[in-house]
Amino acid sequence: MAKKLSVTPRKQALQARSRETVDVILEATARILVKEGYDRTSTNKIARAAGVSIGSLYQYFPGKEALVAAVITKHTDELLELIAGTALRVAQLPLAVATRELVRVMIEAHAIAPKLHRVLTEQTPRVGRLAYMEKIDDEAIRLVRAYLEMHRDELCVEDLDLASFMAVTTVEALTHAAVLRQPELLAQPHFVDEVTTMVLRYLSLPDGKPRKRARLSA
């Protein structure tokens, strides 16, 4: 029977110095993952890159899998905080302005470290953090749903649950595809413009008329 991998830290860093040590270790883990890939990453390489002893590393993490899981958690939390802050900031802005800002932030968040995001996405199932990374989409959908509720008079869609799912999934799918296949797009303003236009054309129509429902053939 295959040995069950441990992805839970051995202990939490409570003191400031301990938290600094853990942060350094996690930053080193991210660098090694990008440089070497998951399979060639090892705790020894991470310890050397972090400038700590292997014993210090093992005080907090039982192995490579726990380190990668911690990097995924940290990366996800940072994205969640960024998206939540942006949603709060644009809550009262018109639909076109708010949509572009949310799209821009989601794309730029992935552009901060596209290689790391790619590695973490590829390795998430291996360390059992898929559900945790899905929190990004879930939270984004919840926040967009709340925004749309406040701006119903600007919309041509009726089902806000579906609309928020469609909008967020569209942005995430296009951004993820850019990360994997054309990362240079992430730094180009017209990519933000085109994705924003696509979302706005779904949520609202230029003439302000209600969207016509498709009729099923008899």
C-alpha positions as CSV (number, residue, x, y, z in Angstrom):
1,M,0.0,0.0,0.0
2,A,1.3,3.4,-0.9
3,K,2.4,5.6,1.9
4,K,0.0,8.4,2.7
5,L,1.6,11.8,2.2
6,S,1.5,14.3,5.0
7,V,0.6,17.8,3.8
8,T,0.0,19.3,7.3
9,P,2.7,21.4,8.9
10,R,4.3,19.9,12.0
11,K,3.7,23.1,14.0
12,Q,2.5,26.6,13.6
13,A,5.0,29.6,13.7
14,L,3.7,31.8,16.5
15,Q,6.6,34.1,17.2
16,A,7.7,36.8,14.8
17,R,11.1,35.2,14.3
18,S,9.5,31.8,13.6
19,R,7.1,33.3,11.1
20,E,10.0,35.0,9.3
21,T,11.8,31.6,9.1
22,V,8.7,30.0,7.7
23,D,8.2,32.8,5.2
24,V,11.8,32.4,4.0
25,I,11.3,28.7,3.6
26,L,8.1,29.1,1.6
27,E,9.7,31.7,-0.6
28,A,12.6,29.3,-1.3
29,T,10.1,26.5,-2.0
30,A,8.4,28.7,-4.6
31,R,11.7,29.6,-6.3
32,I,12.8,25.9,-6.4
33,L,9.5,24.8,-7.8
34,V,9.7,27.3,-10.6
35,K,13.3,26.5,-11.4
36,E,13.4,22.7,-10.9
37,G,9.8,21.6,-11.2
38,Y,7.9,19.5,-8.6
39,D,9.7,16.2,-9.2
40,R,13.2,17.6,-8.9
41,T,12.4,19.8,-5.9
42,S,13.6,18.4,-2.6
43,T,13.7,19.5,1.0
44,N,17.5,19.7,0.9
45,K,17.4,22.1,-2.1
46,I,14.8,24.2,-0.4
47,A,16.8,24.3,2.9
48,R,19.9,25.4,1.0
49,A,18.0,28.1,-1.0
50,A,16.4,29.4,2.2
51,G,19.7,29.4,4.1
52,V,18.4,27.3,6.9
53,S,19.4,23.8,8.2
54,I,17.4,20.8,7.1
55,G,16.6,20.3,10.8
56,S,15.0,23.8,11.0
57,L,12.9,23.0,8.0
58,Y,11.7,19.7,9.4
59,Q,10.7,21.5,12.6
60,Y,7.8,23.0,10.7
61,F,7.2,20.7,7.7
62,P,7.3,16.9,7.4
63,G,8.3,16.9,3.8
64,K,8.1,18.4,0.3
65,E,4.4,17.8,-0.1
66,A,3.6,19.8,3.1
67,L,5.8,22.6,1.8
68,V,4.1,22.8,-1.6
69,A,0.6,22.6,0.1
70,A,1.7,25.6,2.3
71,V,2.8,27.6,-0.8
72,I,-0.5,26.8,-2.4
73,T,-2.4,28.0,0.7
74,K,-0.3,31.2,0.9
75,H,-0.8,31.9,-2.8
76,T,-4.5,31.3,-2.6
77,D,-5.0,33.5,0.4
78,E,-3.1,36.4,-1.2
79,L,-5.3,36.2,-4.3
80,L,-8.4,36.0,-2.2
81,E,-7.4,39.1,-0.2
82,L,-6.7,41.0,-3.5
83,I,-10.0,40.1,-5.1
84,A,-12.0,40.9,-2.0
85,G,-10.3,44.2,-1.6
86,T,-11.0,45.1,-5.2
87,A,-14.7,44.1,-5.0
88,L,-15.1,46.3,-2.0
89,R,-13.4,49.2,-3.7
90,V,-15.6,49.0,-6.9
91,A,-18.9,48.2,-5.2
92,Q,-20.4,51.6,-5.9
93,L,-18.9,52.1,-9.4
94,P,-20.8,51.7,-12.7
95,L,-20.9,48.3,-14.3
96,A,-18.4,49.1,-17.1
97,V,-15.9,50.6,-14.8
98,A,-16.2,47.9,-12.1
99,T,-16.0,45.1,-14.6
100,R,-12.8,46.3,-16.1
101,E,-11.2,46.8,-12.7
102,L,-12.1,43.3,-11.5
103,V,-10.9,41.8,-14.8
104,R,-7.7,43.8,-14.6
105,V,-7.0,42.7,-11.0
106,M,-7.7,39.0,-11.8
107,I,-5.4,39.0,-14.8
108,E,-2.6,41.0,-13.0
109,A,-2.9,38.7,-10.0
110,H,-1.9,35.8,-12.2
111,A,0.7,37.9,-13.9
112,I,2.6,38.5,-10.7
113,A,4.2,35.0,-10.8
114,P,2.7,33.1,-13.8
115,K,5.4,30.3,-13.7
116,L,4.6,29.7,-10.0
117,H,0.9,29.7,-10.7
118,R,1.3,27.2,-13.4
119,V,3.4,24.9,-11.3
120,L,1.0,25.1,-8.4
121,T,-2.0,24.5,-10.6
122,E,-0.4,21.4,-12.0
123,Q,0.6,20.0,-8.6
124,T,-2.5,21.0,-6.6
125,P,-4.2,17.5,-7.0
126,R,-1.0,15.8,-6.0
127,V,-1.0,17.5,-2.6
128,G,-4.7,17.6,-2.0
129,R,-5.3,21.3,-2.2
130,L,-7.7,21.4,-5.2
131,A,-10.7,22.3,-3.1
132,Y,-8.7,25.1,-1.4
133,M,-7.6,26.7,-4.7
134,E,-11.2,26.5,-5.9
135,K,-12.0,28.9,-3.1
136,I,-10.7,31.7,-5.4
137,D,-13.4,31.1,-7.9
138,D,-16.1,30.5,-5.3
139,E,-15.3,33.7,-3.5
140,A,-15.0,35.7,-6.8
141,I,-18.4,34.3,-7.8
142,R,-19.9,35.3,-4.5
143,L,-18.5,38.8,-4.6
144,V,-19.6,39.4,-8.3
145,R,-23.1,38.1,-7.4
146,A,-23.3,40.7,-4.6
147,Y,-22.2,43.4,-7.0
148,L,-24.7,42.4,-9.7
149,E,-27.5,42.5,-7.1
150,M,-26.6,46.1,-6.3
151,H,-26.6,47.1,-10.0
152,R,-29.6,45.2,-11.4
153,D,-30.7,48.3,-13.3
154,E,-27.6,48.1,-15.5
155,L,-28.0,44.5,-16.4
156,C,-29.8,42.7,-19.2
157,V,-29.5,39.3,-17.5
158,E,-32.0,38.0,-15.0
159,D,-30.4,34.9,-13.4
160,L,-27.7,36.5,-11.3
161,D,-26.4,33.2,-10.0
162,L,-25.8,32.0,-13.5
163,A,-24.5,35.4,-14.6
164,S,-21.9,35.6,-11.9
165,F,-20.8,32.1,-12.6
166,M,-20.5,32.8,-16.3
167,A,-18.6,36.0,-15.9
168,V,-16.0,34.7,-13.3
169,T,-15.5,31.4,-15.2
170,T,-14.9,33.2,-18.5
171,V,-12.3,35.5,-17.0
172,E,-10.6,32.6,-15.1
173,A,-10.6,30.3,-18.1
174,L,-9.1,32.9,-20.4
175,T,-6.5,34.0,-17.8
176,H,-5.5,30.4,-17.0
177,A,-5.1,29.6,-20.8
178,A,-2.9,32.7,-21.1
179,V,-0.8,31.5,-18.2
180,L,-0.3,28.1,-19.7
181,R,0.0,29.0,-23.4
182,Q,0.7,32.7,-24.0
183,P,1.9,34.3,-20.7
184,E,3.0,37.4,-22.6
185,L,-0.7,38.4,-22.9
186,L,-0.9,39.0,-19.2
187,A,1.2,42.1,-19.5
188,Q,-0.7,43.6,-22.5
189,P,-3.5,46.1,-21.7
190,H,-5.5,45.2,-24.7
191,F,-6.0,41.6,-23.3
192,V,-7.7,43.2,-20.3
193,D,-9.8,45.3,-22.7
194,E,-10.9,42.4,-24.8
195,V,-11.8,40.2,-21.8
196,T,-13.7,43.1,-20.3
197,T,-15.6,43.7,-23.6
198,M,-16.6,40.0,-23.7
199,V,-18.0,40.0,-20.2
200,L,-19.8,43.3,-20.6
201,R,-21.5,42.1,-23.9
202,Y,-22.9,39.3,-21.9
203,L,-24.0,41.3,-18.9
204,S,-25.4,44.3,-20.7
205,L,-26.4,45.5,-24.2
206,P,-25.5,48.8,-25.7
207,D,-29.1,49.8,-26.4
208,G,-30.2,48.8,-22.9
209,K,-32.9,46.5,-24.2
210,P,-33.6,43.2,-22.3
211,R,-31.8,40.2,-23.6
212,K,-34.2,38.0,-25.6
213,R,-34.6,34.5,-24.3
214,A,-33.9,31.7,-26.8
215,R,-37.0,29.8,-27.8
216,L,-36.9,26.0,-27.8
217,S,-38.2,24.4,-31.0
218,A,-41.5,22.6,-30.6
